[in-house]
Amino acid sequence: MPEIPFLEVLAENLAARISGRRIESIRILQPALLQTAAPAPESFHGEFLSLPTRIGKYVVLETESRRAIVLHLMRAGRLVVGTAPPKSLSARISFDDGTRLDLVEHGKEKRARLWLVEDLGDVPELQRLGPDPFRGELSAERFAAALGSASRRLKSLLTDQRVIAGIGNGLSDEILYAARLSPMRLSGSLSAEETDALRQAVLGVVAEQTEKLRSSARGNLPQREPREHYAVHDHAGAACPRCGATIARVSYVDHDLFYCPGCQTGGRPLKDRRLSRLLK
């Protein structure tokens, strides 16, 4: 699922292509996509777009009248400027200069979501988001309070959008690797020094990954998460670039977790319960 770097660069590069353009039409081709009953898509005809932005894991296309088109791409949704294959097309926004912004979803599972709203306050999901580390909102005080609110596994806490907005599976693996902390460590067990190191890792990894993707995208709309930019995520079996140990994986039903046993768990492998069940 796209995270801060992907969506930040997407919003930046969208700005050069569609900001200031007048909406001719909004077509919803995947009925389950639209999450709101009003305003109607046709009511946006004639509206001019402001700069596209990112809020957490959401892309926001706000108009001059402060109404908004809000998108969550989920796992398989992508935005394309041009004409997408009809089979994959879930929605299309057409502009007065002939430009088309297409929302495509690859595969059979259509899970992307779209809201048409009079005001961003009308999207409850946005109101529940935690501080955004890319927006300077993750102060030491807010981060310490989030860690201390309940003792949770660090991997789970970092990917909770109510705690920190915009971090998902890939970034959380990279953050914990940078901080040299086990993904299974309980947040309540961290010392003050470890808490500060984790916060600095959040800020550093988010900034670094965003800059890497900005450079590699070269003004284009990103279409995939760049595995090559990561140190541990999706690199099971490779040598750790820091200590040389073999990067390991823990498999869950809907995602995989990646870590370095040498740097993060004192040389001890984490239990892969899914694999253990298969071997019984």
N, C-alpha and C positions, 0 to 999 in steps of 0.2 A: 504494500500500500504506500503511495507517495508520501514523503515526509517533508520537513522544512526545506532542505536544499532544493529538491525537485520542484516543489510548489512555489518557492521564492523565485527561482530562475524562470519558471513558467510564467508567473505574473509579470516579471520584468520584461520578458521577451514578447509577451502578449501586448504589452503597452505600446511597443513600437509598431504593432500591426493593426490594432483595432481601436486604440483610445482616440476619442474625438470623432469617431464615425457615428453616423445616424442609423439606428436600427430600422430595417425594413420589415422584418418578420422574425418570429420565434416559432419554430415547428417542433413539437414533441412527438417523436415517432415511437418511443417506448413508453406505454401508458404508466407503468409502475415507477417511472423516473420522477415524475412531478409530485412534490410533497405538499403542495398548497392548492387550494381551490380558488383563491383570489389573491391578487388581481389576475385577469385573464392574459394569456400570452399576447393576444392581439392589441392589448392596451399599451404595450411597450412600443408600438409603431411610432416612429418619429422622434423617439428619445435619443439623445446623444450620450455616448459612454464617456465616463471619466476614466482615470487610470485604473486598470485592474489591480487588485491587491490580494494578499493572502491573509487569512485569519486562521491560525492553527493549521488544520489539514483541509481547510476550505478555500476555494477560489471565489473571489467576490468581484462581480462586474457591476459597479454602481453607476447609475445614470446621473445626468445633470440635476434631476429633480429629487435625488437622494433615494430613489427606488433602487432595487437591486435584484440581480440574478446571482444566486448563490449555488455553487457546485461542490459536491463531494465526489471525487473520482472513484473512491473505494479501491479495490484491488486491480481491476482491469480497465477502468475508464481512462481515456486519453483525449486531449484536445488537439485538433488539427485545423490549421488554416488552409483552406482549399476545398476539395471535394472528396469526401470519404466514400469507401465502398458502401452501397446501400444496405448490404447485409449486416454490417457492423454499426450502422448509424442509429444513435438513440435520440439525438436532438441536433437541430441546426439553427444558428443565428445568422441571418443574412443582413448585410449592410448596404447602404445606398451607393457605395462605390463598386459593388459587385463582390466584395470580400465575403467569404463564408467562414464561420467558425463552427466546426463540427465536433460534437461529442461522440466518440466511438467507444464501443465496448467489445473487446475481443472475447471469443468463447461463448458458451451457452448461458453462463450465469450473468444476469444483468442486475448489478447491485448499485450502480451509481445513483446519486440522488441530486435533485434540482429543486430549488425553492424560488418562486417569484414573489417578492414582498414589497410592501410600501416603505418599510423601514427595517434595518438590520436587527432591530430589537424584536422583530416578529419571528426570528429564527431561534427557538429555545436552545438548540444545540450550541449556538455561539455564546450564549449567556453562561453556559456551564464550563467553559474552557478555563484552564489554569493560566498562569503567566507564560508569556512567550519569550524564550531565551534569546531570540533573534531581535527582539524589540526592546531589549534592555529592561525587561520586566522581572527577571529572575534575580532579585536582590538576595543577599546572604540571609537576611531575616526571613524572607518568604520561603526560601529553600529549606532552611533549618526547621521552620514551622511545618512544612509539608512532610519532611522526614520524620519529625517527632509526633505527627498527628496519629499515626498508627504504625506498628512494627510490621513491615511487609517486605517481601523479597524485592531486592533492588530492581530486577528486571521488570517485575510487574508494576512497581511504582513509577519507573521512568516512562512506561508506555501508557499510563493512565492519563487521559487527556484533561481530566479535572485537576490533576496535580501539575503537569507541565504540558503546554499545548504544542503539538506538532512533531513529537518524537514517537517513532514506531520501532519495529523490530530491528531494522538494520542499524539505525543510529544508536539505539540503546546498547547493542553489542559493542559498537565502537567506543562509546562513552565509558562503559565499564572496563573495557580493555585499557583505555587511556588512563583511567584512574587506578588500574591494577586491583580491581575489586571483583569478587565472585558474584555472578548474577543471582546466586541463591542466598547471599548474605542478607540478613535482616536489617532494615533501615535503622531500627532502634538500637542496633549494636555498634553503630559507627562512632568513632571519636570525633572531636571537633576538627582535628586535622584531616581525617578521612572525609568528613562532610564537606570541608572546604575544597579538598582535592576533587571530589565528585562534582561539585558545582563548577569548578574551573574546567573540568573535563567536558561537562555539558556545553558550556560556552565555547570552549576551544574547538571541539569536534564539530559543532553546528556551523561555526564560522568557517572552519577549514573545508568541510565538505561542500558548503555552499559556494565557496570560491573555486574549488576544483570543478564543480559542475558548471558554474558560470563560464569558466575558461573553456571547458570541453564542448559545451553547447554551441558556442560561437554565434549567439543570437538566435538560434533555432529553438523551437519548442521541444523540450526533452520528452522522450517517449519511453524511457526505461530507467530504472535505478542503476547507476553505474557500479557494478560489482568491482571493477578494477580500481575504484577509488578507496575501497575498504581495506583495512589491515587484517581483520578476522572474519567479519560477516561473510557467509557463503564461501569460506575458504577452508573447509574441513579437509584435513589430510596434508595441508601445506605447512611449511615451516614458519613458526612465528618470526616475524622480522626483528623482534627485540631480543628473544632469548633462544630461539632455535627449536623450541619444543613443538610438537605436532598439534596444530589447532584441532580442537574437538567440537563435536556437535551433540546437542540433546534434541531429540525429535518429539514434537507434540502433534496433536491432531491437525491443527491449523497453521503451525509455524515451526521453524527450527531455531534453536539458540546456538550461537557459536562463541567459543571462548578459548583462551590459552591456559592449559593446566599449569604450565611453568610460571606464568606471570600473575595468574589470578586466583588459583586455588591451591597453591603450595605443592603442586605436583600431583594432587589427587584428582582423578577423573570424577565428574558428576554422574550420578545415576541417570541412565536413559531408560525410564520406565516403559516407554512404548516398545523399545527394542527388547527389553527383558521379558515382556509379555509374549512377544513373538517367538522367543527362544524356548519358552516353556513347553 
